[in-house]
Amino acid sequence: MRRFAAYILGVAAVLLSQPTAASTTGADPPRSRFMRPSTRVGEIIDYELSYAHSPELEVIFPDSTAEFKPFEYVGKSFYPTRTLRGQSIDRTVYHLRTFALDSVQSLGLPVTILRGRDTVTVASTSAVVRLLRTAAAAGGEAPVLQQNTTLLPVPTRFNYPYWLAGTGVLALVLGSFFVGFRRTLRLRYQRYRLRKNHVYFLAQYARHIERFTLSRSLTNMERAITLWKNYLTGLEDNTINSLTTREIVAHYENDHDVNTALRITDRVIYGNQFNEEEAETDLAFVLLRDFAERRYELVSAQLRA
């Protein structure tokens, strides 16, 4: 029991030896006040916090992170410390506003004092402000409401969400269809272009032959041969339009029709050996057209496979 009593006395002595807020800061606490006695909802009001203390104390006033409820922090104006006759005064004016509806609202911000690595928080006096009404209080009996249940026409509005959803679904369906049938669609389009180009070639080729028959001009024969070469170049994706007759014959593995027709046209064009009977030149045109027909059928069969 003696040891326990001695322990209690020791603890009490330690506690009594610790400095309190009053002994550290003096007798007067920080003072706070509102610069106006009343305010309105949302209106900015100035709140002044001042503290008179010993010059050797290091004092920290609250910043924007402090608890200002029921007010909201808007800004602040602080003033330099003034020391007169051995006493320092710190002063800060906070710009606040409130949206609370209480008729009387109060605020008291604490001040922090630094003591080495420790801090001491000193509470300030509480300031009170009165909230002014912005609307007169309703008095007397409530007005009698008249019932009106008549339906009014409502204009129809464009339903954007449904249309956007429908457009998205349609795009998804079309995208899925395109992905699933992409190869089939591409082959159909290639066959369509192939057939269209072949029909165009036959029409132009026949026109050049007709002009040659009427005029017997070597220029029309050259145009027909050039058209034939360009058509096969596009049909088979090759470069025979830039090859010589010998290279073309070799490219098509000495095809009899190609060899015969090109030798006849070269003899007529470059050798100026024109046959008035037209049989030989007509044969050359027919052989080249038949060869183009066979190559077209071969490429079409490859696309259908």
Backbone bond lengths (Angstrom), bond angles and torsions (degrees), N, CA, C in turn:
res aa  C-N    CA-C-N  psi(-1)  N-CA   C-N-CA  omega(-1)  CA-C   N-CA-C  phi
1 M - - - 1.458 - - 1.524 110.69 -
2 R 1.336 117.08 -38.44 1.456 119.63 179.28 1.533 110.84 -63.77
3 R 1.374 114.94 -40.60 1.466 118.49 178.89 1.536 110.45 -64.79
4 F 1.313 118.00 -42.58 1.464 121.63 -179.82 1.529 110.94 -63.89
5 A 1.332 116.27 -42.26 1.460 119.80 178.81 1.525 110.66 -64.40
6 A 1.333 117.03 -38.53 1.469 120.26 178.45 1.521 110.56 -65.70
7 Y 1.358 116.37 -38.05 1.486 120.35 178.58 1.526 110.66 -64.26
8 I 1.335 117.14 -43.12 1.469 120.64 179.77 1.521 110.32 -62.95
9 L 1.330 117.13 -41.93 1.461 120.35 179.86 1.530 110.91 -65.01
10 G 1.336 116.67 -36.46 1.472 120.07 179.01 1.515 111.27 -66.31
11 V 1.325 116.71 -43.89 1.469 119.78 178.88 1.515 110.58 -62.68
12 A 1.340 116.18 -42.20 1.463 119.42 179.66 1.517 110.96 -63.12
13 A 1.302 117.33 -37.52 1.463 120.15 179.45 1.521 111.35 -66.02
14 V 1.364 116.13 -39.20 1.477 119.32 179.06 1.514 110.24 -65.11
15 L 1.363 116.02 -44.22 1.461 119.57 -179.66 1.511 111.48 -63.24
16 L 1.312 117.55 -40.45 1.445 120.50 -179.47 1.520 111.87 -69.00
17 S 1.351 115.70 -26.63 1.470 118.43 -179.50 1.511 113.05 -79.70
18 Q 1.421 119.67 -15.11 1.460 122.17 179.12 1.523 109.78 -72.53
19 P 1.363 117.16 140.56 1.468 119.55 -179.59 1.508 110.39 -75.54
20 T 1.306 118.35 138.89 1.454 123.87 176.46 1.515 108.90 -97.11
21 A 1.362 114.72 172.02 1.456 118.85 179.98 1.515 111.02 -62.01
22 A 1.335 116.65 -40.09 1.463 119.79 -178.78 1.515 111.23 -66.67
23 S 1.355 117.59 -42.22 1.458 119.88 -178.40 1.511 111.68 -71.28
24 T 1.329 116.56 -26.06 1.462 119.62 -177.92 1.508 111.82 -81.96
25 T 1.304 116.37 -41.14 1.463 120.72 -171.11 1.514 114.27 -102.08
26 G 1.281 118.58 -10.80 1.455 119.72 -176.64 1.507 110.68 102.87
27 A 1.317 115.57 -175.17 1.468 119.18 -173.12 1.512 112.19 -83.02
28 D 1.315 120.75 -32.24 1.457 122.74 -173.62 1.521 110.33 -89.41
29 P 1.348 118.82 124.33 1.469 121.59 176.74 1.521 110.06 -79.14
30 P 1.330 118.11 169.00 1.469 120.51 174.26 1.525 110.36 -59.92
31 R 1.309 115.88 146.72 1.452 121.14 -178.24 1.530 109.11 -110.89
32 S 1.334 115.21 140.75 1.466 120.69 177.94 1.517 108.94 -133.24
33 R 1.329 115.10 149.46 1.457 120.07 178.45 1.524 109.16 -159.79
34 F 1.313 116.00 152.46 1.460 122.09 171.76 1.520 108.77 -87.84
35 M 1.327 116.28 140.40 1.456 120.73 -176.60 1.529 112.36 -72.91
36 R 1.352 116.18 -16.27 1.471 120.73 174.76 1.519 107.70 -130.95
37 P 1.319 117.21 149.99 1.469 118.76 -178.26 1.524 113.26 -77.32
38 S 1.341 117.88 -15.19 1.458 119.74 -176.40 1.525 109.46 -145.14
39 T 1.321 115.29 161.28 1.463 121.78 179.16 1.516 109.04 -151.91
40 R 1.329 116.80 174.01 1.457 123.27 177.48 1.530 109.48 -118.46
41 V 1.313 114.78 165.87 1.469 119.91 179.97 1.522 108.76 -63.03
42 G 1.346 116.15 126.71 1.454 121.89 178.11 1.509 115.02 80.67
43 E 1.306 118.09 -3.42 1.458 121.35 -179.25 1.525 109.61 -86.86
44 I 1.330 116.67 139.04 1.464 121.16 -178.62 1.523 109.49 -78.38
45 I 1.331 115.22 133.07 1.457 122.16 178.79 1.517 108.16 -131.25
46 D 1.349 117.09 145.02 1.461 122.51 -178.06 1.522 109.61 -91.89
47 Y 1.340 114.78 134.86 1.459 122.85 178.93 1.527 107.06 -120.61
48 E 1.345 116.72 120.92 1.461 121.53 -176.36 1.524 110.18 -101.86
49 L 1.355 114.24 131.90 1.465 121.28 175.70 1.528 107.20 -123.13
50 S 1.343 116.83 122.16 1.463 121.59 -179.31 1.524 109.42 -131.93
51 Y 1.341 114.49 153.64 1.466 119.16 -177.43 1.523 108.63 -148.02
52 A 1.363 115.74 123.00 1.459 122.78 174.96 1.520 108.21 -99.35
53 H 1.341 117.06 125.53 1.463 120.67 -173.02 1.516 109.70 -150.91
54 S 1.329 114.83 176.65 1.462 120.16 178.50 1.525 109.63 -71.87
55 P 1.315 117.73 146.95 1.471 120.21 -176.61 1.520 113.30 -62.52
56 E 1.346 118.49 -26.19 1.468 118.94 -176.38 1.528 113.36 -79.80
57 L 1.316 119.23 -8.12 1.464 121.38 -179.63 1.534 110.88 -79.46
58 E 1.335 114.72 142.84 1.468 121.23 174.07 1.531 107.62 -101.70
59 V 1.334 116.03 113.05 1.462 122.37 -171.93 1.531 109.17 -111.26
60 I 1.325 116.22 137.33 1.469 122.45 177.27 1.523 108.03 -122.25
61 F 1.340 115.58 124.17 1.458 121.04 176.88 1.537 109.87 -90.13
62 P 1.325 117.91 157.31 1.473 120.57 -179.44 1.534 111.60 -63.26
63 D 1.353 115.26 148.37 1.466 120.07 175.66 1.526 109.22 -107.49
64 S 1.324 116.46 -162.32 1.474 120.84 -174.80 1.523 113.12 -68.88
65 T 1.349 117.88 -14.71 1.469 120.20 -179.63 1.525 112.90 -87.16
66 A 1.320 117.77 -0.82 1.465 120.82 -178.57 1.530 110.68 -70.08
67 E 1.327 115.37 169.39 1.466 122.24 -179.99 1.531 108.42 -90.04
68 F 1.359 115.21 110.34 1.448 120.83 -177.39 1.525 112.58 -107.04
69 K 1.312 119.72 4.34 1.458 121.99 -176.37 1.522 110.99 -55.25
70 P 1.333 116.53 140.64 1.476 130.45 5.95 1.535 114.44 -85.17
71 F 1.338 117.40 17.54 1.454 120.84 -177.50 1.529 109.43 -101.29
72 E 1.327 115.21 165.58 1.458 122.58 175.08 1.518 108.56 -115.68
73 Y 1.337 114.40 139.13 1.462 120.45 -179.19 1.521 109.86 -77.83
74 V 1.344 116.78 131.74 1.466 122.45 177.29 1.527 110.21 -114.07
75 G 1.295 118.02 -42.40 1.462 122.13 -179.93 1.522 109.72 -179.14
76 K 1.318 115.74 -176.38 1.460 118.96 179.25 1.520 109.80 -153.75
77 S 1.361 114.55 159.59 1.462 122.90 174.56 1.520 106.58 -130.24
78 F 1.317 116.34 121.04 1.469 119.24 -179.05 1.531 109.50 -112.72
79 Y 1.326 114.32 155.64 1.469 121.50 -175.30 1.520 109.38 -124.21
80 P 1.336 117.84 148.06 1.477 120.43 -179.70 1.532 111.61 -63.17
81 T 1.296 114.30 153.38 1.469 120.20 178.51 1.534 109.51 -67.32
82 R 1.327 115.91 134.38 1.460 122.19 177.61 1.528 108.72 -113.48
83 T 1.303 116.59 129.94 1.475 121.73 179.87 1.521 108.14 -118.17
84 L 1.325 114.78 126.67 1.473 120.65 -178.28 1.520 108.60 -145.88
85 R 1.348 114.92 123.90 1.475 121.48 176.81 1.524 111.83 56.63
86 G 1.350 115.94 45.29 1.461 120.81 175.10 1.514 114.72 75.68
87 Q 1.325 117.90 16.97 1.460 120.30 178.88 1.531 108.87 -137.14
88 S 1.358 115.82 132.94 1.456 121.86 179.40 1.522 109.88 -103.43
89 I 1.324 115.11 145.27 1.465 121.21 178.90 1.523 108.66 -126.98
90 D 1.342 116.20 122.87 1.461 123.23 173.21 1.525 108.15 -106.30
91 R 1.361 115.63 142.12 1.459 119.18 -175.72 1.531 109.14 -146.76
92 T 1.336 115.67 134.20 1.470 122.47 177.38 1.510 108.31 -139.38
93 V 1.340 115.60 138.25 1.461 121.59 177.24 1.532 107.85 -111.50
94 Y 1.328 116.57 120.87 1.464 122.77 179.18 1.528 109.39 -98.27
95 H 1.323 115.72 136.94 1.459 121.47 177.68 1.532 108.02 -99.35
96 L 1.334 116.46 113.78 1.456 121.95 -172.50 1.522 110.11 -125.13
97 R 1.335 114.08 167.55 1.467 120.94 171.49 1.519 107.65 -150.85
98 T 1.320 115.63 158.21 1.457 120.39 -177.35 1.520 109.73 -131.91
99 F 1.332 113.83 147.76 1.459 121.51 173.36 1.522 110.73 -121.99
100 A 1.325 115.27 6.29 1.462 119.09 175.15 1.527 108.82 -74.72
101 L 1.337 116.83 155.52 1.460 122.04 -175.06 1.524 113.06 -106.21
102 D 1.322 117.57 10.35 1.460 119.47 177.08 1.521 109.48 -67.13
103 S 1.329 116.11 138.50 1.469 120.35 -177.10 1.522 111.61 -67.99
104 V 1.335 118.52 -31.89 1.466 122.93 177.86 1.525 107.71 -126.23
105 Q 1.337 116.53 128.36 1.459 121.79 -178.38 1.513 109.14 -130.59
106 S 1.327 115.08 142.83 1.463 120.40 -174.98 1.519 110.12 -129.66
107 L 1.349 115.20 159.50 1.460 121.84 179.37 1.508 109.45 -155.08
108 G 1.321 115.86 136.65 1.458 121.86 174.92 1.515 109.11 -141.63
109 L 1.329 118.14 111.59 1.463 122.55 -178.06 1.520 110.44 -93.11
110 P 1.325 118.39 137.87 1.464 120.87 178.30 1.523 111.43 -83.25
111 V 1.317 115.39 160.73 1.461 123.74 177.10 1.519 107.75 -117.78
112 T 1.335 116.33 140.09 1.463 121.53 -178.34 1.522 109.51 -106.54
113 I 1.335 116.21 135.44 1.471 122.94 179.13 1.520 107.96 -116.43
114 L 1.325 116.49 130.60 1.460 121.97 178.74 1.519 109.90 -88.10
115 R 1.340 114.80 132.64 1.469 122.08 175.39 1.519 107.82 -132.66
116 G 1.326 116.30 83.64 1.449 119.63 -176.66 1.519 110.19 67.85
117 R 1.329 115.52 -119.38 1.468 120.49 176.57 1.516 112.14 -92.42
118 D 1.294 118.27 -3.26 1.454 122.18 -178.90 1.530 109.36 -103.72
119 T 1.321 114.97 162.19 1.463 121.62 176.12 1.513 108.78 -131.19
120 V 1.310 114.36 150.51 1.455 121.62 177.09 1.516 107.54 -125.78
121 T 1.334 117.18 126.29 1.457 122.44 179.22 1.519 109.62 -97.69
122 V 1.316 115.10 127.16 1.461 120.84 -177.39 1.523 107.84 -116.52
123 A 1.304 117.70 121.85 1.462 122.25 179.66 1.517 110.33 -74.89
124 S 1.314 115.75 145.40 1.461 120.72 178.53 1.526 109.52 -99.35
125 T 1.312 114.38 170.48 1.459 118.70 174.28 1.524 109.59 -67.85
126 S 1.300 116.42 153.66 1.459 121.33 -177.99 1.519 110.02 -90.29
127 A 1.346 115.53 133.37 1.464 121.82 177.53 1.522 108.97 -103.86
128 V 1.323 115.98 144.88 1.464 122.01 -175.63 1.519 109.00 -122.73
129 V 1.355 115.20 139.13 1.451 121.06 175.65 1.519 108.32 -133.60
130 R 1.321 116.95 147.44 1.462 122.37 -177.86 1.525 109.09 -103.08
131 L 1.326 115.69 137.20 1.464 121.83 -179.73 1.520 109.59 -90.13
132 L 1.337 116.81 125.16 1.454 121.92 178.58 1.518 110.31 -84.70
133 R 1.312 117.28 144.67 1.464 122.13 176.66 1.529 109.39 -77.03
134 T 1.304 114.77 140.32 1.464 120.03 175.72 1.517 112.35 -98.92
135 A 1.314 116.89 -9.72 1.469 121.32 177.89 1.512 108.21 -138.51
136 A 1.290 115.30 142.50 1.461 119.31 -179.67 1.524 110.48 -68.06
137 A 1.330 114.16 143.84 1.464 118.61 179.50 1.514 110.13 -69.09
138 A 1.300 114.10 137.79 1.467 119.54 -179.73 1.521 109.31 -71.86
139 G 1.318 115.89 129.08 1.453 119.32 179.70 1.509 111.94 -119.82
140 G 1.267 116.81 161.98 1.457 121.35 179.12 1.515 111.48 78.33
141 E 1.329 114.27 -165.05 1.456 119.33 -178.03 1.523 110.37 -82.17
142 A 1.321 114.72 151.67 1.464 120.59 178.04 1.511 109.92 -68.67
143 P 1.316 118.45 143.32 1.467 120.46 -179.54 1.530 110.85 -65.66
144 V 1.320 114.16 149.32 1.465 119.77 179.13 1.520 108.78 -79.08
145 L 1.322 115.97 127.40 1.462 121.47 -178.53 1.517 109.75 -86.58
146 Q 1.301 116.76 138.54 1.452 121.48 177.23 1.528 109.43 -95.30
147 Q 1.298 114.60 131.88 1.459 120.22 -178.29 1.531 110.24 -81.00
148 N 1.333 115.22 133.89 1.459 120.78 177.55 1.518 108.19 -142.89
149 T 1.310 116.40 104.43 1.469 122.04 -177.14 1.516 112.43 -107.83
150 T 1.330 116.65 17.74 1.460 119.21 179.88 1.532 109.79 -70.87
151 L 1.327 115.56 129.74 1.460 119.96 -179.26 1.523 109.81 -74.76
152 L 1.304 116.19 138.37 1.451 122.59 178.71 1.526 109.26 -109.42
153 P 1.316 117.59 144.75 1.473 119.47 179.38 1.525 110.58 -68.07
154 V 1.300 114.10 137.58 1.465 121.20 178.94 1.525 108.10 -111.57
155 P 1.311 118.81 124.10 1.473 119.87 -179.49 1.524 111.13 -66.51
156 T 1.305 114.57 141.65 1.464 120.36 179.06 1.524 109.71 -73.69
157 R 1.298 115.30 132.86 1.462 120.86 179.93 1.526 109.51 -113.51
158 F 1.301 114.09 148.96 1.463 119.95 -179.25 1.528 109.58 -67.71
159 N 1.326 114.96 127.23 1.463 120.51 -176.66 1.536 109.08 -87.77
160 Y 1.321 115.37 87.36 1.461 119.62 -178.19 1.528 113.13 -63.81
161 P 1.333 120.75 -43.81 1.474 118.65 -178.67 1.521 113.04 -58.39
162 Y 1.361 117.68 -43.94 1.461 119.34 -179.35 1.523 111.22 -65.66
163 W 1.331 116.66 -41.88 1.454 118.81 179.71 1.521 111.57 -65.75
164 L 1.318 116.51 -39.90 1.468 118.95 177.46 1.521 111.20 -65.34
165 A 1.353 115.91 -40.86 1.463 118.75 177.41 1.528 110.66 -63.74
166 G 1.348 116.44 -43.08 1.459 119.01 178.49 1.520 112.29 -63.55
167 T 1.336 116.35 -39.90 1.461 119.41 177.74 1.522 111.27 -64.31
168 G 1.333 116.09 -39.13 1.463 119.09 178.07 1.521 112.33 -64.43
169 V 1.350 115.73 -42.16 1.473 119.09 179.00 1.528 110.29 -64.67
170 L 1.343 115.92 -42.83 1.460 119.18 179.19 1.531 111.31 -62.49
171 A 1.328 116.08 -42.25 1.471 118.93 177.91 1.524 111.22 -63.47
172 L 1.346 116.24 -38.00 1.463 119.61 178.32 1.524 111.15 -65.21
173 V 1.345 116.47 -41.74 1.464 119.59 179.39 1.520 110.75 -65.40
174 L 1.343 116.20 -44.96 1.461 118.85 179.37 1.526 111.72 -64.64
175 G 1.331 115.71 -38.44 1.465 118.47 177.23 1.510 112.06 -63.94
176 S 1.347 116.19 -42.35 1.469 119.10 178.21 1.521 110.84 -64.77
177 F 1.353 115.74 -40.36 1.463 119.38 178.26 1.526 111.05 -62.88
178 F 1.326 116.01 -41.98 1.453 119.15 -179.27 1.522 111.31 -66.47
179 V 1.360 116.24 -41.51 1.471 118.92 179.29 1.519 110.75 -65.16
180 G 1.346 116.53 -40.73 1.465 119.36 -177.77 1.515 113.26 -71.08
181 F 1.325 116.93 -34.67 1.461 120.43 -175.79 1.520 111.86 -115.18
182 R 1.313 116.33 25.52 1.459 119.55 -176.95 1.524 111.63 -62.75
183 R 1.318 117.15 -45.69 1.464 119.51 -178.35 1.522 110.94 -65.33
184 T 1.343 116.54 -41.29 1.465 119.74 179.98 1.523 110.94 -64.66
185 L 1.336 116.18 -43.37 1.457 119.61 179.09 1.525 111.57 -64.65
186 R 1.319 115.65 -39.96 1.461 118.37 179.59 1.530 111.33 -65.07
187 L 1.339 117.23 -40.53 1.473 120.31 178.70 1.524 111.20 -66.39
188 R 1.336 116.56 -39.26 1.466 119.08 178.06 1.522 110.98 -64.48
189 Y 1.296 115.59 -40.90 1.461 118.11 179.03 1.523 111.19 -66.22
190 Q 1.335 117.01 -39.04 1.462 120.07 177.74 1.527 111.17 -64.59
191 R 1.330 116.33 -40.88 1.473 118.95 178.04 1.527 110.97 -65.74
192 Y 1.338 115.84 -37.81 1.465 119.66 178.40 1.529 110.60 -62.79
193 R 1.317 117.30 -47.17 1.461 120.28 178.95 1.519 111.34 -65.74
194 L 1.322 116.77 -37.30 1.457 120.27 178.85 1.528 110.94 -62.19
195 R 1.322 115.80 -46.03 1.465 120.33 -179.50 1.540 110.71 -66.41
196 K 1.323 116.61 -41.20 1.460 120.19 179.93 1.521 111.42 -63.83
197 N 1.336 116.60 -43.91 1.470 120.10 179.23 1.524 111.53 -65.62
198 H 1.348 116.36 -35.34 1.462 118.79 -179.61 1.527 111.00 -68.63
199 V 1.320 116.51 -41.61 1.467 119.57 177.73 1.528 110.20 -63.11
200 Y 1.328 116.32 -41.13 1.461 119.53 179.01 1.529 110.68 -64.12
201 F 1.342 116.89 -41.19 1.471 120.37 178.64 1.519 111.56 -61.26
202 L 1.342 117.48 -47.08 1.471 120.54 -178.82 1.529 110.89 -60.76
203 A 1.343 117.76 -39.81 1.457 120.46 -179.38 1.527 110.71 -67.05
204 Q 1.346 117.27 -45.92 1.453 119.79 -179.84 1.527 111.77 -67.46
205 Y 1.321 115.99 -38.44 1.473 120.60 179.29 1.522 110.40 -63.10
206 A 1.329 117.28 -43.98 1.463 120.68 178.19 1.521 111.34 -64.36
207 R 1.332 117.08 -34.26 1.465 119.35 179.59 1.521 111.11 -67.41
208 H 1.344 117.10 -40.57 1.467 119.96 178.71 1.528 110.64 -65.77
209 I 1.330 116.74 -39.78 1.463 119.49 179.28 1.527 110.32 -64.51
210 E 1.333 115.02 -41.32 1.476 118.50 179.46 1.524 110.77 -63.26
211 R 1.320 116.92 -41.68 1.459 119.00 178.98 1.527 111.25 -65.88
212 F 1.336 115.02 -37.56 1.464 117.69 177.91 1.521 110.91 -65.30
213 T 1.332 117.09 -40.52 1.460 120.93 179.94 1.517 111.36 -62.87
214 L 1.325 117.42 -37.04 1.451 120.91 -178.00 1.526 112.16 -78.83
215 S 1.305 117.31 -37.62 1.464 119.84 -174.00 1.514 113.46 -103.75
216 R 1.347 117.82 -19.60 1.462 123.14 -174.62 1.525 110.19 54.08
217 S 1.347 115.33 37.05 1.466 121.19 -179.24 1.519 109.57 -94.12
218 L 1.322 117.22 131.11 1.458 121.35 178.92 1.534 111.34 -65.80
219 T 1.315 117.02 -23.69 1.474 119.85 178.54 1.525 110.59 -62.09
220 N 1.316 117.44 -41.67 1.464 120.55 178.69 1.520 111.57 -67.06
221 M 1.348 116.22 -33.91 1.465 118.24 176.06 1.521 110.25 -65.96
222 E 1.342 116.85 -42.97 1.465 119.95 178.64 1.529 111.07 -61.36
223 R 1.320 116.70 -39.15 1.464 119.76 179.06 1.524 111.44 -65.53
224 A 1.321 117.27 -38.76 1.467 120.36 177.88 1.524 111.21 -64.44
225 I 1.345 117.56 -42.76 1.469 120.90 179.48 1.528 110.45 -66.52
226 T 1.351 117.16 -40.60 1.472 120.29 178.37 1.520 110.92 -64.24
227 L 1.342 116.63 -41.08 1.461 119.95 177.31 1.518 111.04 -61.08
228 W 1.311 116.73 -41.08 1.481 121.64 179.90 1.527 110.40 -62.65
229 K 1.342 116.67 -44.40 1.463 120.70 -179.51 1.537 110.93 -65.50
230 N 1.328 116.39 -43.93 1.468 119.19 -179.83 1.522 111.68 -65.07
231 Y 1.324 116.97 -36.85 1.468 119.65 179.42 1.522 110.93 -64.40
232 L 1.321 117.54 -45.72 1.465 120.10 179.10 1.535 111.35 -67.10
233 T 1.329 116.68 -31.77 1.474 119.13 176.88 1.523 110.69 -62.83
234 G 1.345 117.30 -44.96 1.457 119.90 177.62 1.508 113.36 -72.63
235 L 1.323 117.69 -33.32 1.463 121.32 -178.19 1.507 112.08 -67.92
236 E 1.324 116.75 -43.82 1.464 121.36 -173.82 1.524 112.76 -108.61
237 D 1.330 117.21 3.10 1.467 122.42 178.58 1.527 110.64 55.19
238 N 1.324 114.84 53.25 1.457 120.21 177.38 1.526 109.20 -124.48
239 T 1.334 116.40 -165.56 1.473 120.44 -176.05 1.528 111.34 -128.82
240 I 1.336 117.28 36.60 1.466 118.02 -176.62 1.523 111.68 -70.53
241 N 1.324 119.17 -16.91 1.464 120.09 178.27 1.521 112.03 -69.46
242 S 1.343 117.15 -11.38 1.465 120.76 176.66 1.527 112.42 -111.12
243 L 1.352 117.96 8.42 1.462 121.90 -178.53 1.519 110.60 -99.63
244 T 1.303 114.52 158.88 1.462 120.25 174.44 1.522 109.43 -80.59
245 T 1.344 114.94 172.04 1.475 119.60 179.71 1.517 110.96 -59.90
246 R 1.334 117.20 -44.68 1.461 120.10 -179.84 1.528 111.02 -62.37
247 E 1.334 117.97 -39.81 1.470 120.77 179.65 1.527 111.58 -69.60
248 I 1.331 116.92 -34.89 1.462 119.46 177.47 1.518 110.76 -66.77
249 V 1.332 116.52 -43.86 1.477 120.44 178.44 1.517 110.03 -61.19
250 A 1.338 117.13 -41.14 1.467 120.06 178.31 1.528 111.27 -67.61
251 H 1.324 115.89 -36.31 1.478 119.35 179.27 1.524 111.37 -62.18
252 Y 1.304 116.80 -38.49 1.468 120.79 179.55 1.531 112.30 -95.41
253 E 1.343 115.75 23.24 1.472 122.46 172.11 1.529 112.09 56.30
254 N 1.327 113.82 47.11 1.468 121.32 175.40 1.527 112.49 55.84
255 D 1.343 114.70 43.40 1.458 118.63 176.72 1.532 109.40 -59.74
256 H 1.344 116.71 133.58 1.464 121.31 -174.06 1.518 111.84 -62.37
257 D 1.332 117.97 -44.46 1.464 120.59 -178.05 1.528 111.27 -65.03
258 V 1.332 116.42 -43.48 1.461 119.74 -179.45 1.525 110.41 -65.98
259 N 1.326 116.96 -44.08 1.464 121.35 -179.00 1.518 110.56 -62.42
260 T 1.328 117.35 -45.83 1.470 120.81 -177.81 1.526 110.97 -66.58
261 A 1.327 117.38 -47.30 1.463 120.69 -175.15 1.518 111.80 -66.20
262 L 1.339 117.67 -44.99 1.462 119.12 -177.51 1.520 112.11 -68.98
263 R 1.326 118.05 -32.47 1.466 119.54 177.89 1.535 110.12 -68.75
264 I 1.331 116.44 -36.94 1.461 118.72 177.69 1.532 110.09 -65.02
265 T 1.349 117.34 -47.46 1.469 120.11 -178.05 1.517 111.61 -66.04
266 D 1.352 118.69 -36.51 1.461 120.67 177.54 1.523 111.05 -65.97
267 R 1.322 116.41 -39.48 1.460 119.68 179.45 1.531 110.62 -65.48
268 V 1.347 116.25 -37.54 1.459 118.75 -179.62 1.522 111.15 -73.50
269 I 1.355 116.61 -44.63 1.468 120.57 -173.83 1.515 111.51 -76.13
270 Y 1.352 116.28 -51.84 1.454 119.15 -172.91 1.526 112.44 -92.09
271 G 1.343 117.72 -27.39 1.461 119.60 179.60 1.520 113.31 -94.65
272 N 1.325 115.68 -5.84 1.469 121.19 179.62 1.521 111.09 54.60
273 Q 1.341 114.88 38.71 1.460 120.18 178.22 1.524 107.52 -104.73
274 F 1.287 115.84 75.62 1.458 122.34 -175.17 1.517 110.42 -83.67
275 N 1.332 116.34 129.25 1.453 122.23 -179.24 1.513 108.87 -98.59
276 E 1.304 116.89 115.41 1.450 120.74 -176.57 1.514 112.95 -68.46
277 E 1.323 118.07 -20.08 1.461 120.10 -177.95 1.523 112.07 -74.73
278 E 1.294 118.06 -14.76 1.464 124.86 174.32 1.531 113.95 69.26
279 A 1.302 117.64 -8.36 1.469 119.44 -176.26 1.515 111.08 -64.18
280 E 1.327 115.40 -43.42 1.463 118.64 -176.68 1.528 111.50 -69.11
281 T 1.334 117.24 -43.14 1.469 119.46 179.53 1.524 110.85 -68.40
282 D 1.320 116.43 -37.34 1.467 118.04 176.92 1.520 110.97 -63.16
283 L 1.347 115.89 -37.86 1.465 119.85 178.20 1.527 110.33 -62.60
284 A 1.332 117.21 -40.51 1.473 119.97 179.87 1.523 110.89 -62.72
285 F 1.314 117.83 -43.63 1.462 120.24 179.12 1.526 111.57 -62.35
286 V 1.332 115.96 -41.02 1.470 120.04 -179.09 1.515 110.73 -66.55
287 L 1.339 116.89 -42.23 1.470 119.93 -179.60 1.535 111.10 -63.20
288 L 1.327 117.15 -42.51 1.464 119.65 179.81 1.532 111.09 -66.62
289 R 1.335 117.11 -39.16 1.466 119.73 178.40 1.527 111.21 -65.66
290 D 1.360 116.69 -42.77 1.469 120.18 179.31 1.520 111.07 -64.41
291 F 1.330 116.40 -37.33 1.467 118.88 178.35 1.526 110.43 -65.84
292 A 1.328 117.81 -41.95 1.464 120.72 177.16 1.521 111.11 -62.45
293 E 1.339 117.47 -36.73 1.468 121.08 176.89 1.525 110.76 -62.72
294 R 1.332 116.12 -43.51 1.468 119.21 -179.17 1.529 111.44 -65.64
295 R 1.326 116.78 -41.20 1.469 119.27 178.90 1.520 111.63 -66.08
296 Y 1.334 116.60 -35.57 1.467 120.85 176.67 1.528 110.61 -64.20
297 E 1.319 117.26 -44.11 1.465 120.67 178.94 1.525 110.98 -64.46
298 L 1.315 116.84 -35.41 1.469 120.08 179.61 1.532 110.76 -66.77
299 V 1.333 117.00 -45.76 1.469 120.16 179.75 1.532 109.93 -66.39
300 S 1.328 119.05 -39.49 1.465 121.57 178.37 1.515 110.82 -62.00
301 A 1.332 116.91 -41.93 1.467 120.17 178.77 1.517 111.11 -62.86
302 Q 1.322 117.56 -37.02 1.480 120.60 178.69 1.523 110.59 -66.38
303 L 1.327 118.12 -36.55 1.467 120.20 178.95 1.518 111.56 -72.27
304 R 1.329 118.15 -32.50 1.466 121.01 179.26 1.513 112.74 -76.57
305 A 1.320 117.16 -20.04 1.466 120.67 -176.68 1.528 110.71 -70.86
